[in-house]
Each structure stands twice: as structure tokens, then as C-alpha cells.
Amino acid sequence: MLPFSRTQECEADRIGLVLMAVAGYDPNKAIPLWERMKQLSGGDASHEFLSTHPIDQHRIDDIKAFMPTAMKYYKKL
């Protein structure tokens, strides 16, 4: 059940990036946000196995991989 929850969290991140872009916010700003979150959490990746959320670095990597798609929706206002 937990990996399914992490999959849903990743999907929510992708949807969020598209919604940001459509609303006129730069999706690239999500990367520094999650890098700060990683720093604040101490970067502890040892607990992903039991977590309902992906570790911060995994999230950052997924966001970077999805960024070209999200940028198709971004138009500076």
C-alpha cells in the first residue's frame, strides 16, 4: 500500500507543476523549494520504505524529469 501512496504523491507533484504553469507561476521554482525542504529535513533518506511520501531527493529528480512537460504550459504574464 505504501508504494501506491508514493506514486500518488508523485502524480500530485506533476499535476501541481502543470497547474502552477497554467496559472502563470514558473514551475522551475519548485526545485529550490524542495531543495530547501531537503536541507531542513537533514536529507534523511533512510525511511522512504515506510513512508507514504517519496524522499526529497526522489521528488526533486522526478520534478526535474517532468519539467519539460510542465514548461509547455508556462507563459510569462
C-alpha positions in Angstrom: 0.0 0.0 0.0 2.8 2.5 0.8 4.4 2.4 -2.7 1.0 3.2 -4.1 0.8 6.2 -1.8 4.2 7.4 -3.0 3.0 7.0 -6.6 0.0 9.2 -5.9 2.3 11.8 -4.3 4.5 11.9 -7.4 1.4 12.2 -9.6 0.2 15.1 -7.4 3.6 16.8 -7.8 3.2 16.6 -11.6 -0.3 17.9 -11.6 0.8 20.7 -9.3 3.6 21.7 -11.7 1.1 21.9 -14.6 -1.4 23.9 -12.5 1.4 26.3 -11.5 2.4 26.8 -15.1 -1.2 27.4 -16.3 -1.7 29.9 -13.5 1.4 31.8 -14.7 3.8 30.7 -12.0 7.3 29.5 -13.0 7.3 25.7 -12.3 11.1 25.9 -12.0 10.7 27.5 -8.6 9.5 24.1 -7.3 13.1 22.7 -7.4 14.6 25.2 -5.0 11.6 24.7 -2.7 12.2 21.0 -2.4 16.0 21.5 -2.1 15.3 23.8 0.9 12.9 21.2 2.3 15.6 18.6 1.9 18.1 20.8 3.8 15.6 21.4 6.6 14.9 17.7 7.0 18.6 16.9 7.2 18.4 14.9 3.9 17.5 11.7 5.8 16.5 9.1 3.1 16.6 6.1 5.3 12.8 6.0 6.0 11.3 6.0 2.5 10.5 2.3 2.7 7.9 3.0 5.4 6.8 6.5 4.2 3.7 7.5 2.3 5.8 10.3 0.7 8.8 10.0 -1.6 12.1 11.2 -0.1 13.0 14.8 -1.0 15.8 13.9 -3.5 13.5 11.5 -5.3 10.9 14.3 -5.6 13.5 16.7 -6.9 14.6 14.2 -9.5 11.1 13.5 -10.6 10.3 17.2 -10.8 13.4 17.8 -13.0 12.4 15.0 -15.3 8.8 16.3 -15.7 9.9 19.9 -16.1 10.0 20.0 -19.9 6.3 18.9 -20.0 5.3 21.4 -17.4 7.1 24.2 -19.2 4.9 23.7 -22.3 2.1 25.1 -20.2 4.0 28.1 -18.8 3.6 31.5 -20.4 5.0 34.5 -18.6 2.3 37.1 -17.8 
